[in-house]
Amino acid sequence: MDRFCQYCNSDNIVKYGVRVNKTGGNSQRYFCNSCKKEFSIRDDRGCDREIRRAIVTPDKHFPYEDKPAINALLKAIGLVKPSIYVDLGDTGEWESVSQWKWKRKKRPPLEYMIPEIDKEVAAVNSGMDLIDHALDGVKCDERHFIEGNHDNWLNRFVEGYPYLDQYRLKKAIKLDERGYTYHPFGKFLKIGKLHFYHGHQYGGQYHTANHLRRLGCNIMYGHWHDLQHMTATHMDGPKSAWSIGCLKDMSTDANAWLDNRRINWAHAFAIIDFYGEGDFTVDVVQIIDGKCSIWGNMIDGNA
């Protein structure tokens, strides 16, 4: 069974002695060769093993975020007090560099485009500042950013103008300064027995079932903006896939590209408890009209 560092999630760990607990159980000590920290995992005779709690957020598409949903998320962070935060990407809309913006049109000169890009960079940073402020307030130091397809549009823009490297996604939204671990477009993050990525690789009406068939592992993602959950039992146990919605404004005005098409999107985020040797539980919290309930506490993002 997989073991992982409780601080950096590395599997480059070694046993580092045993500690006897007051309850009579033992704690196996470990040393992480990656981050050089020590930690312990208690056995079944002692207390419950340490729980590491995460909040996972899907597509926000700043500056087209749903403000009450974001407010509900910020309040939830204060209540849940996660030690891990995972951003599943498409944090920005990045309309200013979208290939669709200039479809059937010739791109204008850079001096016309740059002010629009700068305006969007500022809006995305302001949105991330709100979330980071909430995370700072609960001392959540482990933060992951998984690049989405919209986020990658900024990188593709820089490929066409390589002398504008400051607009590369990682630099533009200051991921290093913010303390995020960056996971490039298409790459997977694994924490315990659960994998995360943006969600763009496998689609279809039943995309969670498709992910489960193709990947054969526990997987959580965004991208599709809807809520789905699929479970299958393999020879080595159950596996599940989760699509956890979005935090984007779902109004027609904010999504003109849909041409008034009906959608099945939902506002949500996930709370995950990791324990033991990588096991976990998932609580998908749906936000309806800016409101949600967590552990019997009503959260109103409109207030």
VOPAGU-2260 file (C-alpha; in pm, 1 decimal, decimal comma):
REM VOPAGU-2260
SITE   aa  ch    i         X         Y         Z
SITE  MET   A    0       0,0       0,0       0,0
SITE  ASP   A    1     124,9     347,3     -84,7
SITE  ARG   A    2     268,7     568,0     185,4
SITE  PHE   A    3     331,0     935,4     125,5
SITE  CYS   A    4     484,1    1228,7     308,4
SITE  GLN   A    5     223,8    1420,2     508,1
SITE  TYR   A    6     395,7    1747,7     420,0
SITE  CYS   A    7     493,9    1726,5      49,4
SITE  ASN   A    8     317,8    1404,2     -65,2
SITE  SER   A    9     645,6    1251,9    -184,4
SITE  ASP   A   10     678,2     872,6    -177,4
SITE  ASN   A   11    1055,2     906,8    -118,5
SITE  ILE   A   12    1025,8     822,5     252,8
SITE  VAL   A   13    1197,7     578,6     488,6
SITE  LYS   A   14    1108,3     434,3     827,7
SITE  TYR   A   15    1260,1     637,0    1110,6
SITE  GLY   A   16    1190,1     451,4    1433,1
SITE  VAL   A   17     875,8     391,8    1640,4
SITE  ARG   A   18     710,0     609,0    1905,3
SITE  VAL   A   19     494,0     461,3    2181,8
SITE  ASN   A   20     174,6     662,9    2237,5
SITE  LYS   A   21      11,6     732,9    2573,2
SITE  THR   A   22    -281,6     514,2    2467,9
SITE  GLY   A   23     -50,8     213,0    2433,1
SITE  GLY   A   24     -41,0     210,3    2055,6
SITE  ASN   A   25     263,5     268,2    1839,7
SITE  SER   A   26     336,3     541,4    1587,0
SITE  GLN   A   27     563,3     442,0    1302,4
SITE  ARG   A   28     799,7     732,4    1241,3
SITE  TYR   A   29     904,9     827,0     887,7
SITE  PHE   A   30    1162,0    1060,5     735,0
SITE  CYS   A   31    1101,3    1228,3     397,5
SITE  ASN   A   32    1409,8    1251,5     177,8
SITE  SER   A   33    1239,3    1516,8     -36,2
SITE  CYS   A   34    1140,4    1782,4     219,2
SITE  LYS   A   35    1360,6    1652,5     506,3
SITE  LYS   A   36    1072,4    1642,1     755,9
SITE  GLU   A   37     966,4    1373,7    1002,4
SITE  PHE   A   38     612,8    1248,6    1061,6
SITE  SER   A   39     431,9     951,1    1209,3
SITE  ILE   A   40     143,0     719,5    1122,8
SITE  ARG   A   41     -31,0     559,4    1420,6
SITE  ASP   A   42    -131,7     196,1    1417,4
SITE  ASP   A   43    -477,9      56,9    1486,5
SITE  ARG   A   44    -408,0       7,5    1855,6
SITE  GLY   A   45    -354,3     376,9    1916,8
SITE  CYS   A   46    -553,7     688,1    1837,1
SITE  ASP   A   47    -711,9     757,4    1502,1
SITE  ARG   A   48    -452,2     831,5    1241,3
SITE  GLU   A   49    -395,4    1193,2    1150,0
SITE  ILE   A   50    -648,6    1339,9     908,7
SITE  ARG   A   51    -529,7    1585,8     645,4
SITE  ARG   A   52    -818,1    1791,6     510,7
SITE  ALA   A   53    -825,8    1948,7     163,2
SITE  ILE   A   54   -1053,1    2189,3     -20,9
SITE  VAL   A   55   -1063,9    2146,2    -398,4
SITE  THR   A   56   -1208,5    2413,7    -626,6
SITE  PRO   A   57   -1306,6    2385,7    -994,3
SITE  ASP   A   58   -1326,7    2639,5   -1276,5
SITE  LYS   A   59   -1367,3    2998,4   -1155,7
SITE  HIS   A   60   -1301,6    3181,1   -1485,5
SITE  PHE   A   61   -1215,7    3517,2   -1326,0
SITE  PRO   A   62   -1340,8    3784,2   -1407,7
SITE  TYR   A   63   -1656,9    3586,7   -1489,2
SITE  GLU   A   64   -1677,3    3419,9   -1146,8
SITE  ASP   A   65   -2004,7    3382,4    -962,5
SITE  LYS   A   66   -1948,6    3623,6    -675,6
SITE  PRO   A   67   -2193,2    3469,4    -422,7
SITE  ALA   A   68   -2045,0    3124,4    -491,3
SITE  ILE   A   69   -1693,0    3258,2    -437,1
SITE  ASN   A   70   -1805,0    3429,4    -115,8
SITE  ALA   A   71   -1952,3    3099,9       2,9
SITE  LEU   A   72   -1620,6    2929,3     -73,8
SITE  LEU   A   73   -1426,0    3191,1     124,5
SITE  LYS   A   74   -1652,4    3141,4     426,9
SITE  ALA   A   75   -1623,3    2764,6     389,2
SITE  ILE   A   76   -1244,4    2786,7     402,5
SITE  GLY   A   77   -1273,1    2965,3     736,9
SITE  LEU   A   78   -1502,7    2693,9     870,7
SITE  VAL   A   79   -1324,4    2387,5     728,9
SITE  LYS   A   80    -968,1    2510,5     795,6
SITE  PRO   A   81    -801,5    2290,6     531,3
SITE  SER   A   82    -433,8    2204,8     540,6
SITE  ILE   A   83    -433,3    2145,3     161,5
SITE  TYR   A   84    -580,7    2353,0    -119,5
SITE  VAL   A   85    -611,3    2227,3    -479,0
SITE  ASP   A   86    -711,6    2456,8    -766,9
SITE  LEU   A   87    -826,0    2246,7   -1064,8
SITE  GLY   A   88    -756,7    2519,2   -1320,3
SITE  ASP   A   89    -942,0    2746,6   -1560,3
SITE  THR   A   90    -897,8    2998,7   -1283,2
SITE  GLY   A   91    -902,0    3268,0   -1548,7
SITE  GLU   A   92   -1126,4    3304,9   -1852,2
SITE  TRP   A   93    -837,2    3451,2   -2058,2
SITE  GLU   A   94   -1074,1    3579,8   -2321,9
SITE  SER   A   95    -815,0    3840,8   -2420,3
SITE  VAL   A   96    -588,9    3572,0   -2574,3
SITE  SER   A   97    -854,2    3324,1   -2680,6
SITE  GLN   A   98    -831,8    3190,1   -3034,9
SITE  TRP   A   99   -1211,7    3218,7   -3047,4
SITE  LYS   A  100   -1202,6    3594,2   -2984,1
SITE  TRP   A  101   -1032,0    3647,6   -3318,6
SITE  LYS   A  102   -1202,0    3369,7   -3513,5
SITE  ARG   A  103   -1271,8    3487,0   -3869,7
SITE  LYS   A  104   -1081,4    3804,9   -3782,7
SITE  LYS   A  105    -724,1    3920,6   -3816,0
SITE  ARG   A  106    -550,2    3971,9   -3482,0
SITE  PRO   A  107    -491,0    4340,5   -3405,3
SITE  PRO   A  108    -147,2    4485,2   -3327,0
SITE  LEU   A  109       3,3    4405,4   -2988,1
SITE  GLU   A  110     -39,3    4762,5   -2864,8
SITE  TYR   A  111    -413,7    4702,7   -2890,2
SITE  MET   A  112    -407,3    4359,7   -2722,6
SITE  ILE   A  113    -170,6    4424,9   -2431,3
SITE  PRO   A  114    -401,1    4660,2   -2233,3
SITE  GLU   A  115    -679,9    4401,0   -2252,3
SITE  ILE   A  116    -443,9    4124,8   -2138,5
SITE  ASP   A  117    -312,4    4339,5   -1852,6
SITE  LYS   A  118    -668,6    4409,4   -1740,6
SITE  GLU   A  119    -748,1    4037,4   -1732,8
SITE  VAL   A  120    -423,4    3948,6   -1554,9
SITE  ALA   A  121    -512,4    4201,0   -1283,7
SITE  ALA   A  122    -865,7    4058,5   -1249,4
SITE  VAL   A  123    -742,5    3699,3   -1213,5
SITE  ASN   A  124    -481,4    3803,3    -957,7
SITE  SER   A  125    -746,1    3992,3    -759,0
SITE  GLY   A  126    -964,0    3682,0    -751,4
SITE  MET   A  127    -676,4    3464,0    -639,5
SITE  ASP   A  128    -586,3    3721,6    -374,2
SITE  LEU   A  129    -928,6    3669,5    -213,9
SITE  ILE   A  130    -879,2    3293,9    -193,4
SITE  ASP   A  131    -519,1    3322,5     -74,6
SITE  HIS   A  132    -623,2    3565,3     198,4
SITE  ALA   A  133    -875,0    3310,3     325,1
SITE  LEU   A  134    -612,5    3033,6     309,2
SITE  ASP   A  135    -360,7    3252,3     493,8
SITE  GLY   A  136    -619,0    3306,0     765,4
SITE  VAL   A  137    -635,8    2932,2     842,0
SITE  LYS   A  138    -261,3    2875,4     786,4
SITE  CYS   A  139    -311,3    2649,0     484,7
SITE  ASP   A  140      42,3    2626,3     347,0
SITE  GLU   A  141      13,1    2338,9      98,6
SITE  ARG   A  142    -134,4    2481,1    -221,4
SITE  HIS   A  143    -152,6    2322,7    -565,8
SITE  PHE   A  144    -239,0    2483,9    -898,4
SITE  ILE   A  145    -337,4    2256,4   -1186,8
SITE  GLU   A  146    -332,4    2435,6   -1519,5
SITE  GLY   A  147    -654,1    2429,9   -1724,9
SITE  ASN   A  148    -710,1    2465,5   -2098,1
SITE  HIS   A  149    -817,4    2831,8   -2061,7
SITE  ASP   A  150    -506,3    2899,5   -1851,4
SITE  ASN   A  151    -294,2    2738,6   -2121,8
SITE  TRP   A  152    -421,8    2991,8   -2376,7
SITE  LEU   A  153    -191,6    3242,9   -2210,2
SITE  ASN   A  154     107,1    3012,3   -2262,8
SITE  ARG   A  155      13,9    2967,6   -2629,3
SITE  PHE   A  156      -0,2    3343,6   -2667,1
SITE  VAL   A  157     358,2    3365,0   -2536,1
SITE  GLU   A  158     465,3    3096,5   -2783,5
SITE  GLY   A  159     363,8    3335,4   -3059,9
SITE  TYR   A  160     536,2    3629,6   -2888,9
SITE  PRO   A  161     832,0    3469,4   -2702,2
SITE  TYR   A  162     969,2    3809,3   -2597,7
SITE  LEU   A  163     660,4    3853,6   -2375,9
SITE  ASP   A  164     754,3    3578,7   -2133,5
SITE  GLN   A  165     612,9    3774,9   -1838,5
SITE  TYR   A  166     266,6    3672,7   -1962,1
SITE  ARG   A  167     334,9    3302,8   -1926,9
SITE  LEU   A  168      64,1    3170,5   -1691,9
SITE  LYS   A  169     291,7    3075,6   -1402,9
SITE  LYS   A  170     451,5    3420,4   -1399,4
SITE  ALA   A  171     139,8    3622,3   -1477,8
SITE  ILE   A  172     -51,3    3496,1   -1172,8
SITE  LYS   A  173     258,5    3481,4    -948,3
SITE  LEU   A  174     232,1    3115,6    -851,0
SITE  ASP   A  175     582,1    3101,8    -700,0
SITE  GLU   A  176     523,9    3413,2    -489,7
SITE  ARG   A  177     187,7    3276,9    -378,2
SITE  GLY   A  178     347,2    2949,5    -265,5
SITE  TYR   A  179     167,4    2718,6    -507,9
SITE  THR   A  180     308,9    2397,3    -650,1
SITE  TYR   A  181     250,1    2426,8   -1024,9
SITE  HIS   A  182     119,0    2133,6   -1227,9
SITE  PRO   A  183     138,0    2209,1   -1603,4
SITE  PHE   A  184    -147,6    2150,9   -1843,9
SITE  GLY   A  185    -232,0    1781,5   -1875,5
SITE  LYS   A  186     -20,3    1671,8   -1578,0
SITE  PHE   A  187    -169,3    1479,9   -1285,9
SITE  LEU   A  188    -136,5    1550,2    -914,5
SITE  LYS   A  189    -161,6    1254,9    -676,7
SITE  ILE   A  190    -236,9    1293,9    -306,1
SITE  GLY   A  191    -278,7     964,4    -126,3
SITE  LYS   A  192    -486,8     737,0    -348,0
SITE  LEU   A  193    -662,1    1019,2    -531,7
SITE  HIS   A  194    -547,1    1179,1    -858,2
SITE  PHE   A  195    -634,9    1529,1    -976,2
SITE  TYR   A  196    -614,9    1703,3   -1313,0
SITE  HIS   A  197    -814,3    1963,2   -1506,5
SITE  GLY   A  198   -1050,4    1715,9   -1676,6
SITE  HIS   A  199   -1017,3    1784,4   -2048,9
SITE  GLN   A  200    -880,2    1452,7   -2172,8
SITE  TYR   A  201   -1193,0    1236,1   -2173,7
SITE  GLY   A  202   -1543,1    1361,0   -2246,4
SITE  GLY   A  203   -1884,4    1236,0   -2348,2
SITE  GLN   A  204   -2221,6    1246,4   -2177,7
SITE  TYR   A  205   -2097,5    1015,7   -1901,3
SITE  HIS   A  206   -1745,7    1153,0   -1871,6
SITE  THR   A  207   -1687,3    1021,3   -1518,1
SITE  ALA   A  208   -1747,8     665,9   -1643,6
SITE  ASN   A  209   -1517,5     739,9   -1937,5
SITE  HIS   A  210   -1242,2     865,0   -1704,6
SITE  LEU   A  211   -1281,8     558,0   -1487,6
SITE  ARG   A  212   -1253,6     320,4   -1784,4
SITE  ARG   A  213    -956,9     499,0   -1936,9
SITE  LEU   A  214    -756,0     572,5   -1623,0
SITE  GLY   A  215    -855,4     293,4   -1383,2
SITE  CYS   A  216    -783,6     508,6   -1076,2
SITE  ASN   A  217    -954,0     747,6    -835,7
SITE  ILE   A  218    -975,1    1078,9   -1018,9
SITE  MET   A  219   -1123,9    1424,2    -951,3
SITE  TYR   A  220   -1151,7    1702,9   -1206,6
SITE  GLY   A  221   -1341,7    2009,9   -1327,7
SITE  HIS   A  222   -1357,5    2138,6   -1688,0
SITE  TRP   A  223   -1707,8    2012,4   -1769,3
SITE  HIS   A  224   -1878,2    2241,6   -1512,2
SITE  ASP   A  225   -2129,6    1972,2   -1410,8
SITE  LEU   A  226   -2167,1    1732,1   -1119,3
SITE  GLN   A  227   -2106,3    1363,6   -1186,6
SITE  HIS   A  228   -1985,9    1070,1    -979,5
SITE  MET   A  229   -1912,5     717,9   -1098,5
SITE  THR   A  230   -1781,0     420,8    -900,7
SITE  ALA   A  231   -1655,1      82,7   -1022,7
SITE  THR   A  232   -1513,2    -206,7    -822,3
SITE  HIS   A  233   -1186,7    -344,5    -955,9
SITE  MET   A  234    -995,9    -651,7    -839,6
SITE  ASP   A  235    -796,4    -431,8    -601,2
SITE  GLY   A  236   -1101,0    -246,8    -467,4
SITE  PRO   A  237   -1341,1      34,7    -558,1
SITE  LYS   A  238   -1237,1     328,2    -775,8
SITE  SER   A  239   -1430,4     651,0    -827,7
SITE  ALA   A  240   -1434,5     952,6   -1056,7
SITE  TRP   A  241   -1574,8    1293,2    -959,4
SITE  SER   A  242   -1660,3    1594,3   -1172,9
SITE  ILE   A  243   -1713,0    1877,7    -925,0
SITE  GLY   A  244   -1884,8    2152,0   -1123,3
SITE  CYS   A  245   -1760,6    2509,9   -1145,9
SITE  LEU   A  246   -1764,2    2846,7    -970,2
SITE  LYS   A  247   -1831,4    3051,2   -1283,1
SITE  ASP   A  248   -2119,9    3289,6   -1343,9
SITE  MET   A  249   -2373,8    3067,3   -1522,2
SITE  SER   A  250   -2588,6    3348,7   -1660,4
SITE  THR   A  251   -2653,8    3386,2   -2031,9
SITE  ASP   A  252   -2480,1    3724,9   -2040,0
SITE  ALA   A  253   -2155,2    3576,5   -1906,9
SITE  ASN   A  254   -2165,9    3289,5   -2155,6
SITE  ALA   A  255   -2270,2    3446,3   -2484,9
SITE  TRP   A  256   -2068,3    3184,7   -2674,1
SITE  LEU   A  257   -2334,3    2925,9   -2580,3
SITE  ASP   A  258   -2590,1    3105,9   -2801,1
SITE  ASN   A  259   -2861,6    3060,8   -2533,6
SITE  ARG   A  260   -2806,8    2684,3   -2518,3
SITE  ARG   A  261   -2938,6    2522,5   -2199,0
SITE  ILE   A  262   -2669,9    2394,4   -1962,7
SITE  ASN   A  263   -2646,0    2144,8   -1677,6
SITE  TRP   A  264   -2370,6    2326,9   -1487,6
SITE  ALA   A  265   -2358,0    2348,3   -1107,5
SITE  HIS   A  266   -2164,2    2549,4    -849,3
SITE  ALA   A  267   -1967,5    2329,8    -609,5
SITE  PHE   A  268   -1636,2    2248,0    -443,9
SITE  ALA   A  269   -1506,0    1942,4    -262,1
SITE  ILE   A  270   -1386,1    1870,1      91,5
SITE  ILE   A  271   -1154,5    1570,1     114,9
SITE  ASP   A  272   -1021,9    1397,6     425,3
SITE  PHE   A  273    -701,4    1197,4     374,5
SITE  TYR   A  274    -609,9     944,9     641,7
SITE  GLY   A  275    -413,8     628,8     706,1
SITE  GLU   A  276    -208,5     515,6     411,4
SITE  GLY   A  277    -365,3     732,8     145,4
SITE  ASP   A  278    -733,3     648,6     196,7
SITE  PHE   A  279    -980,2     934,4     168,9
SITE  THR   A  280   -1341,3    1042,6     184,4
SITE  VAL   A  281   -1503,0    1299,7     -45,1
SITE  ASP   A  282   -1778,0    1549,2      34,7
SITE  VAL   A  283   -1895,3    1744,6    -270,5
SITE  VAL   A  284   -2057,8    2065,6    -147,8
SITE  GLN   A  285   -2308,6    2208,8    -394,5
SITE  ILE   A  286   -2377,5    2581,1    -384,0
SITE  ILE   A  287   -2731,6    2678,3    -482,5
SITE  ASP   A  288   -2814,0    3046,8    -526,5
SITE  GLY   A  289   -2496,8    3134,2    -336,9
SITE  LYS   A  290   -2582,1    2915,1     -36,5
SITE  CYS   A  291   -2449,7    2583,6      91,3
SITE  SER   A  292   -2449,4    2373,1     406,5
SITE  ILE   A  293   -2142,6    2221,9     570,5
SITE  TRP   A  294   -2166,2    2000,7     878,8
SITE  GLY   A  295   -2500,5    2157,3     967,7
SITE  ASN   A  296   -2371,8    2512,6     924,9
SITE  MET   A  297   -2557,2    2728,4     671,9
SITE  ILE   A  298   -2325,9    2944,6     460,8
SITE  ASP   A  299   -2471,7    3235,1     266,3
SITE  GLY   A  300   -2247,0    3391,3       5,4
SITE  ASN   A  301   -2502,4    3663,2     -64,1
SITE  ALA   A  302   -2465,3    3818,8     278,6
